[in-house]
Amino acid sequence: MAYFRLNDEQAAQFAADGYLIVPGLLNPSETEVLFSIAKADQDLLTKAKAGLDGAGNKTDILVENDLHDDIYSAIAQSERVVGTLTRLLGDEVYHYHHKMTMKAPFEGGAWEWHQDYGYWYNNGCLFPDMGSVMIAVDRSDRENGCLQVIRGSHRLGRIDHGRVATQTGADVDRVEEVLQRMERVYVELEQGDAVFFHANTLHRSDTNRSPRPRWTFLCCYNTRHNDPYKLHHHPNYQPLELLPDDQVIGVGQAQWERMQVGQSVGAGV
């Protein structure tokens, strides 16, 4: 089976736009396993924290700094993801963290305009040479609050950020001016599709106005030369052990089997 590999045209597109959409980054089997595990994962339901938007609507989010023997870490370590970010950011990358964001039907909150480097800057990262990949666990569209990006906004440099409810948001006046000059793009994704984006790319999402949930899985990376100069709750540089792409599905299936056994034991079957 062929797995995604970045080509020159896509790399140039990322350099110009600050993001790159990759349909089918996960194949159907991987997508199904990720969906099944995530929706049955009790940690996501019990340990997630609520992020509030300016209107008081919440989005649940669970952040994980460590890698484990699970589908989430397998994706974060996969060759197709790590290799892509390595080339796009121009240096060896390491796992900064991964997270699941969960917007409930009709009430999942918005995320204000921000750059990830707007707050990763404060973690001791000197350069904005950082990036993320977001993978759609549920279909993500305008109605349920898909990601929005401003094309080319990574070239603006870091914008001042401040608090908006419990979130960190970019300077509102400056963003409004940016929107007068640059294109807003709604990143609509089918399950298993992904978008890679630069840490200085301005992005946001709307409230979920649909009867459908909108869950997304994000893997975030820093570059080796950008090892933070101070300790923070996100990790400093450590070499990342790559996982061959064809092993992702096996890790996921093994995790799913363990979960099924656990549920049977818990039910006394």
ZAMAR-426216 format. One record per residue (C-alpha): residue number from 1; x, y, z negated; residue in one letter. Coordinates in Angstrom, 1 decimal, always signed. Each point is the difference from the previous one (the first is absolute). Example, Ala and Ser with C-alpha at 12.3 -4.5 7.8 and 13.67 -1.06 7.14 Angstrom:
<recs>
seq,X,Y,Z,type
1,+12.3,-4.5,-7.8,a
2,+1.4,+3.4,+0.7,s
</recs>
This chain:
<recs>
seq,X,Y,Z,type
1,+0.0,+0.0,+0.0,m
2,+1.2,+3.5,+0.9,a
3,+0.2,+2.6,-2.8,y
4,+0.2,+3.7,+0.3,f
5,+3.3,+1.5,+1.0,r
6,+0.5,+3.8,+0.5,l
7,+1.0,+1.1,+3.5,n
8,+1.7,+3.2,+1.1,d
9,-3.2,+1.7,+1.1,e
10,-1.7,-0.6,-3.4,q
11,+3.1,+1.2,-1.8,a
12,-0.1,+3.2,+2.0,a
13,-3.7,+0.4,-0.6,q
14,+0.6,-0.3,-3.8,f
15,+2.8,+2.6,+0.2,a
16,-2.3,+2.4,+1.8,a
17,-3.3,-0.6,-1.9,d
18,+1.1,-1.1,-3.5,g
19,-2.2,-3.1,+0.2,y
20,-0.5,-3.2,+2.1,l
21,-3.1,-2.1,+0.3,i
22,+0.6,-3.7,+0.5,v
23,-3.1,-2.1,+0.8,p
24,+0.2,-3.5,-1.3,g
25,+3.1,+0.3,-2.2,l
26,-1.4,-2.9,-1.9,l
27,-1.4,-2.9,+2.1,n
28,-3.6,-1.2,-0.6,p
29,+1.1,-2.8,-2.4,s
30,+2.2,+2.3,-2.1,e
31,-2.8,+2.6,+0.0,t
32,-2.5,-2.5,-1.2,e
33,+2.3,-1.2,-2.8,v
34,+0.8,+3.5,-1.2,l
35,-3.7,+0.9,+0.0,f
36,-1.0,-3.1,-1.9,s
37,+2.7,+0.4,-2.6,i
38,-0.5,+3.7,-0.5,a
39,-3.7,-0.3,-0.5,k
40,+0.4,-2.8,-2.5,a
41,+2.9,+1.6,-1.9,d
42,-1.2,+0.8,-3.5,q
43,+3.1,+2.1,-0.6,d
44,-1.1,+2.4,+2.6,l
45,-3.3,+0.4,-1.8,l
46,+1.2,+0.2,-3.5,t
47,+3.4,+1.7,+0.2,k
48,-0.8,+2.6,+2.7,a
49,+0.0,+3.7,-1.1,k
50,-2.5,+2.5,+1.3,a
51,+1.3,+3.0,+2.0,g
52,-2.5,+2.9,+0.0,l
53,-0.5,+2.5,+2.9,d
54,-1.0,+3.6,-0.4,g
55,-3.7,-1.0,-0.2,a
56,+0.6,-2.6,-2.7,g
57,-0.4,-3.0,+2.3,n
58,+2.4,-2.9,-0.7,k
59,+2.1,-2.3,+2.0,t
60,+1.5,-3.0,-1.8,d
61,+3.7,-0.7,+0.5,i
62,+2.4,-2.5,-1.3,l
63,+3.8,+0.6,+0.5,v
64,+2.6,-2.7,-0.3,e
65,+3.7,+0.7,-0.1,n
66,+1.2,-3.6,-0.1,d
67,-0.1,-2.8,+2.5,l
68,-1.6,-3.3,-0.8,h
69,-0.9,-3.3,+1.7,d
70,-3.2,+1.3,+1.6,d
71,-1.5,+1.2,+3.2,i
72,+0.6,+3.6,-0.8,y
73,+3.7,-0.4,-0.6,s
74,+0.3,-2.3,+3.0,a
75,-1.3,+2.7,+2.3,i
76,+2.2,+2.6,-1.7,a
77,+3.1,-2.1,+0.6,q
78,-1.0,-1.2,+3.5,s
79,+2.4,+0.6,+2.9,e
80,-2.6,+1.8,+2.1,r
81,-0.6,+2.6,-2.7,v
82,+3.5,+0.4,-1.4,v
83,+1.6,+0.0,+3.4,g
84,-2.3,+2.6,+1.3,t
85,+0.5,+2.4,-2.9,l
86,+3.8,-0.6,+0.2,t
87,+0.1,+1.1,+3.6,r
88,-2.5,+2.9,-0.5,l
89,+1.8,+1.4,-3.0,l
90,+3.5,-0.6,+1.3,g
91,+1.5,-2.0,-2.9,d
92,-0.5,-3.1,-2.1,e
93,-3.2,+0.3,-2.0,v
94,-1.0,-1.4,-3.3,y
95,-3.4,-0.7,-1.6,h
96,-1.1,+3.1,-1.9,y
97,-3.4,-1.3,-1.0,h
98,-3.2,-1.5,+1.5,h
99,-3.6,+0.8,-0.9,k
100,-3.6,-0.8,+0.8,m
101,-2.5,+2.9,+0.3,t
102,-3.7,-0.9,-0.4,m
103,-2.9,+2.3,+1.0,k
104,-3.4,-1.3,-1.1,a
105,-3.0,+0.4,+2.3,p
106,-1.7,+3.4,-0.2,f
107,+2.3,+1.3,-2.7,e
108,+3.6,-0.6,+0.7,g
109,+1.8,+3.3,-0.4,g
110,+2.0,+2.1,+2.4,a
111,+3.8,+0.5,+0.0,w
112,+1.0,+3.6,+0.4,e
113,+2.5,+1.1,+2.6,w
114,+3.5,-0.9,-1.1,h
115,+3.4,-1.3,+1.0,q
116,+1.4,-3.0,-1.9,d
117,+3.3,+1.8,-0.2,y
118,-1.9,+2.8,-1.7,g
119,+0.2,-2.0,-3.2,y
120,+2.7,-2.5,+0.8,w
121,+2.3,+3.0,+0.1,y
122,-0.5,+0.3,-3.8,n
123,+1.1,-3.6,-0.5,n
124,+3.6,+1.0,+0.9,g
125,+0.0,-0.8,+3.7,c
126,+2.1,+2.7,+1.7,l
127,-1.1,-0.8,+3.6,f
128,-3.4,-0.6,+1.5,p
129,+1.4,-3.1,+1.7,d
130,-2.9,-2.1,-1.3,m
131,-3.0,-1.6,+1.6,g
132,-3.0,-2.3,-0.4,s
133,-2.2,-2.4,+1.8,v
134,-3.7,-0.2,-0.7,m
135,-1.9,-3.2,+1.0,i
136,-3.8,-0.1,+0.3,a
137,-1.5,-2.7,-2.3,v
138,-3.5,+1.2,+1.0,d
139,-0.8,+1.7,+3.2,r
140,+0.9,+3.7,-0.5,s
141,-1.9,+2.7,+1.9,d
142,-1.3,+3.5,-0.4,r
143,-3.2,-1.1,-1.8,e
144,+1.8,-1.9,-2.8,n
145,+2.8,+2.5,-0.4,g
146,+2.9,-1.0,+2.3,c
147,+3.5,+1.5,-0.2,l
148,+0.4,+3.4,+1.8,q
149,+3.4,+1.3,+1.0,v
150,+1.3,+3.3,+1.5,i
151,+1.9,-0.9,+3.1,r
152,+3.6,+1.2,-0.2,g
153,-0.3,+1.4,-3.5,s
154,+3.0,-1.8,-1.2,h
155,+2.1,+2.6,+1.8,r
156,-1.3,+2.7,-2.3,l
157,+2.2,-1.0,-2.9,g
158,-1.2,-0.5,-3.5,r
159,-3.0,+2.2,-1.0,i
160,-0.6,+1.2,-3.6,d
161,-2.3,-2.3,-1.9,h
162,-2.2,+0.4,-3.1,g
163,-2.7,-1.7,-1.9,r
164,-3.5,-0.6,+1.5,v
165,-2.1,-1.8,-2.6,a
166,+2.2,-3.0,-0.8,t
167,+1.7,+0.1,+3.4,q
168,+3.0,+1.8,+1.4,t
169,-0.9,+2.1,+3.0,g
170,+1.8,+2.3,+2.5,a
171,-0.4,+3.7,-0.1,d
172,-3.6,+0.6,+1.3,v
173,+0.6,+3.3,+1.7,d
174,+3.1,-1.4,+1.9,r
175,-1.9,-3.1,+1.0,v
176,-2.8,+2.1,+1.4,e
177,+2.4,+1.9,+2.1,e
178,+1.7,-3.3,+1.2,v
179,-3.4,-1.3,+1.1,l
180,-0.5,+3.1,+2.2,q
181,+3.1,-0.9,+1.9,r
182,+0.4,-3.8,-0.1,m
183,-2.3,-3.0,+0.7,e
184,-1.9,-1.9,-2.6,r
185,-0.3,-3.7,+0.9,v
186,-2.4,-2.5,-1.5,y
187,+1.8,-3.3,-0.3,v
188,-2.7,-2.6,+0.5,e
189,+1.2,-3.6,-0.6,l
190,-1.4,-3.4,+0.4,e
191,+0.8,-2.6,-2.6,q
192,+3.7,-0.9,+0.3,g
193,+0.9,+3.1,+1.9,d
194,+2.6,+2.3,-1.5,a
195,+1.4,+3.5,+0.1,v
196,+3.6,+0.9,-0.8,f
197,+0.6,+3.6,-1.1,f
198,+2.8,+2.3,-1.2,h
199,+0.1,+1.2,-3.6,a
200,-0.4,+3.7,+1.2,n
201,-3.0,-0.7,+2.2,t
202,-3.0,+1.8,-1.4,l
203,-2.9,-2.4,-0.5,h
204,-3.3,-0.3,-1.9,r
205,-3.3,-1.9,+0.1,s
206,-3.7,+0.7,-0.5,d
207,-2.5,-1.4,-2.5,t
208,-1.5,-3.3,+1.0,n
209,-3.5,+0.8,+1.2,r
210,-0.7,-3.5,+1.3,s
211,-1.5,-3.1,-1.6,p
212,+3.3,-1.8,+0.7,r
213,+3.1,+0.0,-2.2,p
214,+3.3,+1.4,+1.3,r
215,+3.1,-1.8,-1.4,w
216,+3.4,+0.6,+1.4,t
217,+3.4,-1.5,-0.9,f
218,+3.0,+2.2,+0.1,l
219,+3.7,-0.8,-0.2,c
220,+2.4,+2.8,-0.7,c
221,+3.8,+0.2,+0.6,y
222,+3.0,+2.1,-0.7,n
223,+3.3,+0.0,+1.8,t
224,+3.3,-1.2,-1.5,r
225,+1.7,+3.4,+0.4,h
226,-2.9,+1.6,-1.8,n
227,+0.5,-1.9,-3.2,d
228,-1.6,+2.3,-2.7,p
229,+2.4,+1.9,-2.1,y
230,-2.1,-0.5,-3.2,k
231,-2.0,-2.9,-1.4,l
232,-3.7,-0.1,+0.6,h
233,-2.8,-2.5,-0.3,h
234,+0.5,-0.9,+3.7,h
235,+3.2,-2.0,+0.6,p
236,+3.5,+1.1,+1.1,n
237,+1.7,-1.7,+2.9,y
238,+0.3,-3.8,+0.0,q
239,+0.5,-2.2,+3.0,p
240,-3.2,-1.3,+1.4,l
241,-0.2,-3.7,+0.9,e
242,-1.7,-0.4,+3.4,l
243,-2.6,-2.5,+0.5,l
244,-0.4,-1.5,+3.5,p
245,-3.3,+0.9,+1.5,d
246,-1.2,-3.5,+0.5,d
247,+0.2,-0.6,-3.8,q
248,-2.5,+2.7,-0.9,v
249,-3.0,-2.2,+0.6,i
250,+1.5,-2.9,-2.0,g
251,+0.5,+2.2,-3.0,v
252,-3.6,+1.3,+0.3,g
253,-1.5,-3.5,+0.3,q
254,+1.9,-1.3,-3.0,a
255,-1.2,+3.0,-2.1,q
256,-3.5,-0.6,+1.1,w
257,+0.2,-3.7,-0.9,e
258,+1.3,+1.0,-3.5,r
259,-2.8,+2.4,-0.4,m
260,-2.6,-2.6,+0.9,q
261,+1.5,-2.5,-2.5,v
262,+0.0,+2.7,-2.7,g
263,-3.7,+0.8,+0.7,q
264,-0.9,-3.7,-0.2,s
265,+1.8,-0.5,-3.3,v
266,-1.5,+3.2,-1.4,g
267,-3.5,-1.3,+0.9,a
268,+0.7,-3.3,-1.7,g
269,-0.4,-2.0,+3.3,v
</recs>
